[in-house]
C-alpha cells in the first residue's frame, strides 16, 4: 500500500511536469503565440493612451506564456504577500540598486517564489522516497515542505543582501582613489564633468561605472548636481553621500572643487583606517576562541600526558 502511494505521488509529479512541458511547447507555436492587434498597436499610442501604457507595463519576457497567463494573478498575490511579510518593497528596491541588479522588485519576488517552490519540491521528494522504507506522517511532510520553502525564500533574500554589502564595500574602498584622481584632473585644469568622464573612461571599478552613468545622464540634459544627488540617494553610502553633498554645495557656491575633493579623499582614507581598526579588534576577540578551546587544551595534553604515563607505569 505504501509503495502504491509513493508511485501515485511520483505519477502526479511526472504528470504535472509533462503537462507544463506540453503547454509550453504549444504556446510557442506561431498561431498560438501570434500577438493580437491591440498588442501591436499599443507601442504607437503609448504616449496618448493610458490603456496602452497599462498593457505594455503588464507585459514581461516569459518563457512560459500560457502558464504565466494562467497563474499570473496567483503569483501577483503571492508576490504582494511575500513583500508584506519581508518588510515591504522599499528595502528590496534599495538592495537591488546597491547590488547593481537589473531586476525589478516584481522580478526579484518571482525569483524568490521560484526558489521557495523549488526547495519545497526537493523537500517533498525526500519523504516520498523514504515512504518506501517507512511511512511518514502527512503533518511531518507538510512541515518539512513549509520549512524548506521558507528557507529557499530567505536564502535568496540573504544572497541579495550579501551581494549589496560586497558591492558597497568595493565602492567604499574605491572612493579615496577616485577622489584623488578627480583632484588631479581638476588641478590640471579640467572641468568637473570632463574629470568624471575621464574617471569613467580609464577606471574599471564599481564607482567608476556609477560615475559613467552620471555623465551619461548629464549628456541627456540632467543637471550635474541633480544626477549626483540621485546617485547618492540610490546608493545610500554615508561616505559617498557626504562627498556628493560637499561637491553639490561647492558647485552652488562656486568654491574650488579641487580642495573639496582632496579633503573628502583624506576623510575617506581616515574612515577606512578607523573601520580597519574596528574590524581588527573584533577579529582579535574571535581569535581567542580557537586559542582557548583548541590550541590551549592540546598543549596541556601534550605537557601533562607524558608525566601521567610515567607515573602509571612507574618508570
Beta strands, then each sheet from edge to edge (+ up, - down):
end
